[in-house]
Amino acid sequence: MNDSPVKTRREGAILEVTLDRPKANAIDLITSRIMGDVFRDFRDDPDLRVAIVTGGGEKFFCPGWDLKAAADGDEVDGDYGVGGFGGLQELRDMNKPVIAAVNGIACGGGLELALSADIILAADHASFALPEIRSGTVADAASVKLPKRIPYHIAMELLLTGRWFDAEEAHRWGLVNEIIAADALMDRAWEQARLLASGPPLVYAAIKEIVRDAEDAKFQDAMNHITQRQLRSVDVLYDSEDQLEGARAFAEKRDPVWKGK
């Protein structure tokens, strides 16, 4: 798949996904469907534990929707594939960690793609915006997510003005975890991915499902879902070999060996 706009690299339990569609890594319907297939297969592969998503080249992570493709007939409400736009933000039951390595411009749907990750690492030259307002449309996913991730009034300013902001500001508002020199970005992403890949996958799954379930739930309702084992990932965890292994390793003062079962 060398001609594919989505390149993958696999090392052990880690999958690197690179959106590589010159000149700017914009996403059209075909690319979105490919990304959805890639992330679905990652989700369903028991041997994969962590994914990294980044952009090809040094200037663009992703500018979002391909307006040229739209002008040629791609419909804005067309078939984006199994995971929605970019293959990730609407993918159900994604219970594995995803790291976004933002290597340049991330605007519109590209910023929304980064927001779909669990950890966001940004190159020092990265820049961000939600410019949909200027073209008379709405940044739909960002309108849902951003006010829950950063202070409300800052999120609303960014959504209502479409202004650009740099990596330093993104870090100040807690939108990105770290700012890294561009030439060290992927090394840091892989370092983080290897750390996560060495951890307990069933616990990661439980954490992600609990966070999703609790997002719009009252505290006691969310706790009841956990303690009454109404969440599948929690139920699996509590009956797992890994749950016992964690306790045994602690008692025996050794590193646990996670099997994911």
Phi and psi in degrees as a GROMACS rama.xvg file:
@    title "Ramachandran Plot"
@    xaxis  label "Phi"
@    yaxis  label "Psi"
@TYPE xy
-64.6434  -27.3515  ASN-2
-87.8005  -1.75407  ASP-3
-70.1577  144.215  SER-4
-74.302  -4.5136  PRO-5
-123.308  114.615  VAL-6
-102.137  142.772  LYS-7
-126.053  148.402  THR-8
-136.837  130.239  ARG-9
-118.143  131.053  ARG-10
-137.798  108.428  GLU-11
60.5143  -123.245  GLY-12
-93.156  10.1849  ALA-13
-113.173  136.623  ILE-14
-118.894  123.853  LEU-15
-99.2961  127.386  GLU-16
-116.455  119.977  VAL-17
-116.607  119.882  THR-18
-78.892  109.667  LEU-19
-127.571  81.281  ASP-20
-133.843  80.4786  ARG-21
-56.3157  147.242  PRO-22
-91.3383  -23.2809  LYS-23
-120.773  3.29482  ALA-24
64.9079  31.0306  ASN-25
-70.5675  153.818  ALA-26
-108.354  121.705  ILE-27
-102.964  -177.676  ASP-28
-62.4905  -42.4275  LEU-29
-62.6039  -45.491  ILE-30
-62.4178  -42.161  THR-31
-60.6118  -40.9584  SER-32
-67.0369  -37.9286  ARG-33
-63.1873  -44.1169  ILE-34
-62.1354  -38.9317  MET-35
-61.8315  -41.8026  GLY-36
-63.8511  -40.8656  ASP-37
-64.1553  -47.2548  VAL-38
-71.7159  -32.5212  PHE-39
-63.4815  -44.6936  ARG-40
-65.0599  -37.1882  ASP-41
-61.0748  -47.1658  PHE-42
-57.3739  -39.3655  ARG-43
-92.2977  -4.30257  ASP-44
-89.6071  112.485  ASP-45
-66.4421  -16.0519  PRO-46
-89.1609  -7.82273  ASP-47
-104.37  137.178  LEU-48
-121.89  -27.139  ARG-49
-141.334  143.002  VAL-50
-122.061  147.476  ALA-51
-117.266  132.24  ILE-52
-118.861  132.32  VAL-53
-147.658  -179.094  THR-54
-115.066  151.545  GLY-55
-75.6405  151.71  GLY-56
82.5162  -170.477  GLY-57
-116.345  -6.89369  GLU-58
-104.174  -38.188  LYS-59
-120.038  130.929  PHE-60
-79.2539  -62.9646  PHE-61
-171.752  130.696  CYS-62
-91.0517  4.87983  PRO-63
94.9539  -140.086  GLY-64
-64.8623  138.041  TRP-65
-81.7432  102.283  ASP-66
-69.2152  -29.9842  LEU-67
-65.5585  -41.3562  LYS-68
-64.6788  -37.0035  ALA-69
-62.6319  -41.1395  ALA-70
-64.9781  -26.4379  ALA-71
-89.9967  1.15062  ASP-72
126.194  -11.0757  GLY-73
-62.805  125.824  ASP-74
-88.5086  137.285  GLU-75
-62.5123  -25.4298  VAL-76
-107.31  28.906  ASP-77
-77.4502  -168.164  GLY-78
-84.549  101.549  ASP-79
-82.6795  -10.5523  TYR-80
103.948  -175.313  GLY-81
-61.2892  -30.1249  VAL-82
-106.644  14.9658  GLY-83
72.8519  -166.931  GLY-84
-57.9933  125.979  PHE-85
78.8539  -1.02462  GLY-86
79.373  -0.61239  GLY-87
-126.237  -38.9474  LEU-88
-71.0801  -20.3819  GLN-89
-117.585  13.6638  GLU-90
-73.2216  119.37  LEU-91
-71.9565  147.104  ARG-92
57.9219  35.5368  ASP-93
-78.7618  92.0874  MET-94
-105.597  25.7097  ASN-95
-120.945  149.06  LYS-96
-66.903  140.181  PRO-97
-126.627  131.32  VAL-98
-110.376  128.849  ILE-99
-97.8551  123.72  ALA-100
-105.631  96.4004  ALA-101
-84.4443  105.819  VAL-102
-98.6487  12.6274  ASN-103
172.82  -141.459  GLY-104
-65.4844  128.358  ILE-105
-131.597  100.362  ALA-106
-132.678  160.352  CYS-107
54.2438  -127.422  GLY-108
-63.924  -21.726  GLY-109
-68.3753  -39.7007  GLY-110
-67.3791  -37.4394  LEU-111
-64.0262  -35.6169  GLU-112
-62.7059  -45.0387  LEU-113
-62.0891  -38.7825  ALA-114
-64.6912  -18.5391  LEU-115
-78.4977  -13.1026  SER-116
-81.7983  168.424  ALA-117
-92.3456  -30.0535  ASP-118
-132.438  134.457  ILE-119
-119.456  117.988  ILE-120
-106.05  135.082  LEU-121
-123.303  134.551  ALA-122
-65.3671  153.059  ALA-123
-64.4788  -18.6065  ASP-124
-99.3072  4.9588  HIS-125
-64.2436  148.297  ALA-126
-139.784  156.796  SER-127
-137.719  152.763  PHE-128
-169.189  160.13  ALA-129
-124.09  79.3724  LEU-130
-84.7607  8.60451  PRO-131
-55.2708  -34.6696  GLU-132
-56.0597  -32.1078  ILE-133
-76.3489  -17.4095  ARG-134
-108.115  15.5347  SER-135
74.3525  28.5336  GLY-136
-135.116  -176.616  THR-137
-119.019  139.11  VAL-138
-82.1368  87.7159  ALA-139
-64.6987  -54.6464  ASP-140
-63.5876  -38.2717  ALA-141
-67.3599  -33.2516  ALA-142
-65.2529  -29.0811  SER-143
-80.2209  -44.9101  VAL-144
-87.0459  -42.1225  LYS-145
-61.9154  -42.7645  LEU-146
-64.7603  -13.6179  PRO-147
-92.5908  -12.3829  LYS-148
-102.174  -33.0638  ARG-149
-131.787  170.833  ILE-150
-52.3584  138.037  PRO-151
-53.021  -48.6704  TYR-152
-68.0153  -31.9163  HIS-153
-69.395  -44.6715  ILE-154
-58.9958  -43.8194  ALA-155
-66.2554  -38.4086  MET-156
-59.9487  -46.2125  GLU-157
-64.743  -39.2432  LEU-158
-70.6284  -38.8205  LEU-159
-82.6939  -23.3858  LEU-160
-104.506  -27.7376  THR-161
70.4499  16.8241  GLY-162
-70.9203  157.144  ARG-163
-84.1235  148.743  TRP-164
-143.239  152.468  PHE-165
-95.2946  -179.509  ASP-166
-63.8364  -35.8594  ALA-167
-61.5874  -45.2659  GLU-168
-66.9872  -40.9596  GLU-169
-58.3652  -40.0454  ALA-170
-68.8677  -38.4516  HIS-171
-61.3222  -36.6554  ARG-172
-88.1195  1.8782  TRP-173
80.372  16.3147  GLY-174
-77.6752  -30.5374  LEU-175
-121.35  149.729  VAL-176
-77.9047  -43.4749  ASN-177
-144.608  151.554  GLU-178
-109.979  130.747  ILE-179
-133.997  144.582  ILE-180
-54.848  139.767  ALA-181
-55.1288  -40.319  ALA-182
-75.7731  -5.48072  ASP-183
-114.124  1.97527  ALA-184
-60.3349  -50.9247  LEU-185
-71.4082  -32.0686  MET-186
-61.0315  -42.2058  ASP-187
-68.1117  -39.9682  ARG-188
-61.0373  -43.3893  ALA-189
-69.5398  -34.7541  TRP-190
-61.2472  -45.8124  GLU-191
-64.2736  -41.0369  GLN-192
-64.9844  -40.2507  ALA-193
-65.1818  -37.3448  ARG-194
-61.7502  -46.8617  LEU-195
-67.1005  -36.9854  LEU-196
-65.0579  -22.8232  ALA-197
-83.865  -6.04876  SER-198
-90.4905  -176.51  GLY-199
-82.7358  107.848  PRO-200
-62.7926  -33.6818  PRO-201
-69.5951  -32.6139  LEU-202
-69.7348  -41.6827  VAL-203
-56.6354  -45.1379  TYR-204
-60.3268  -43.3288  ALA-205
-64.132  -42.7516  ALA-206
-59.2932  -48.2107  ILE-207
-66.0644  -39.4993  LYS-208
-69.0627  -40.2313  GLU-209
-61.0811  -45.0158  ILE-210
-60.6622  -45.0976  VAL-211
-62.183  -45.7205  ARG-212
-65.089  -36.0705  ASP-213
-83.7856  -9.24899  ALA-214
-55.0299  -42.9249  GLU-215
-119.189  19.0073  ASP-216
-104.033  154.822  ALA-217
-69.3373  151.872  LYS-218
-55.0776  -49.5636  PHE-219
-67.573  -34.5306  GLN-220
-63.5796  -42.9991  ASP-221
-63.9175  -42.3892  ALA-222
-64.5646  -37.8969  MET-223
-63.3647  -38.4026  ASN-224
-60.5556  -34.8404  HIS-225
-76.6196  -54.6516  ILE-226
-67.9203  -27.4703  THR-227
-92.5714  7.9901  GLN-228
55.6183  45.555  ARG-229
-89.7506  -6.05308  GLN-230
-101.727  128.273  LEU-231
-58.2455  -45.0528  ARG-232
-65.2474  -35.3893  SER-233
-68.7303  -42.0844  VAL-234
-60.8687  -44.1662  ASP-235
-62.7344  -44.4688  VAL-236
-59.3335  -46.9868  LEU-237
-67.7413  -18.9251  TYR-238
-106.006  15.0212  ASP-239
-93.3605  159.92  SER-240
-64.8295  -35.4447  GLU-241
-62.9186  -35.0616  ASP-242
-61.1081  -43.8821  GLN-243
-68.9669  -39.6765  LEU-244
-60.8866  -39.9264  GLU-245
-61.0925  -44.2089  GLY-246
-67.3573  -42.3939  ALA-247
-64.781  -43.5521  ARG-248
-62.3524  -39.5162  ALA-249
-63.5357  -46.5749  PHE-250
-64.6304  -34.6078  ALA-251
-91.0735  2.64072  GLU-252
54.8704  50.6195  LYS-253
-136.703  167.348  ARG-254
-75.2969  135.902  ASP-255
-72.1685  154.783  PRO-256
-114.184  106.051  VAL-257
-85.0006  132.981  TRP-258
-109.977  -11.5233  LYS-259
71.4951  26.7508  GLY-260
